[in-house]
Amino acid sequence: MPARIPGWKYDLVHSAILAILPASGEGIEFRELPGLVEGKISRLDLEKLGLVSWYTTIVKLEMELRGELERVPGSKPQRLQRSMN
């Protein structure tokens, strides 16, 4: 069963991820993503959000399913970029 999160939390993290991820190049290491997302969200919203790393992972997985982002082929550790679609 997929996780269900409030829409405003999804939208907040989704917007932050889109602002961070490049459309090409080496991408961003997945392990760096929660810290970068945290830097894009206001202190007040961070207090209401909860665990940034958990929400970042959930939203990232949904974005992969929707084809909005992709893993950089052959990258280890996992690197992400915006989908070319």
N, C-alpha and C positions, 0 to 999 in steps of 0.2 A: 504494500500500500504506500503510495507516495506521500511525502510530508505535505501538510497543508499549513500555509502560513498566511497571515493577514496581507491583503493586497498592498497596503502602503509599505510594508516591510519589503515585499518582493520588489516593488517599484523603486524604492530607495536604493537597494543593493544593485538591482539591475542597471539603473542609471549610472551608478558609480563604476560598475564593471565596464560598461560601454565607454565611459570617459577615460578609462585606463588602458584598455586593450588596443594594441596597434593592429592594423589591417594586414601587415606583412612584416617581414624580418624575423628576428629571433623570438618574438613574442615575450611573454612574461611567465616566469616560473610560477607554477600553481602555489607553491608554499609562500611566495611573496604576496599573493593576491589579497589575503585578508588584511594585511597591514596597509596596503595601498588603498583598499576600499575604506578602511577606517579613516584614512587621511582625507577622503572626499566627503565625509559625512560630518555634519555639525555635532558639537558636543551634546546638545540637547537631544538630537535624534539618536545618537549613540547610546545615551542613557535609556531611552525607550526601546531600542532595538533588541538588546540582549547580546548573546554571543555572536560577535561579528564573524568569526571563523565558521561557525555552523551555518549561519544564513548565507555566507558567501559560497559555501560548498553546495547548499541546496539550490541556490539560484544559478550557479555555474552549471550544475547538472541539467537543470531545466533548459538553460540556454543552449547547451550541447544538443539536447533532444530536439529543440526547435530549429537547430541549424544556424543559430546566431553567432556561435563561437566554435572553434575547433582546436584540437590539440595539434601542435606543430609536429608534422610527421617525423618519426625517428628521434625525437628529443627525449633525453633522459637526464635529469628528472623532467617530469611533465611540464611542458610549456604551452601556453595558450595564446591564441590570436583571434581577432574577429574572423568570421567565416567569409570566404571569398564569394559565396553565393549571393 
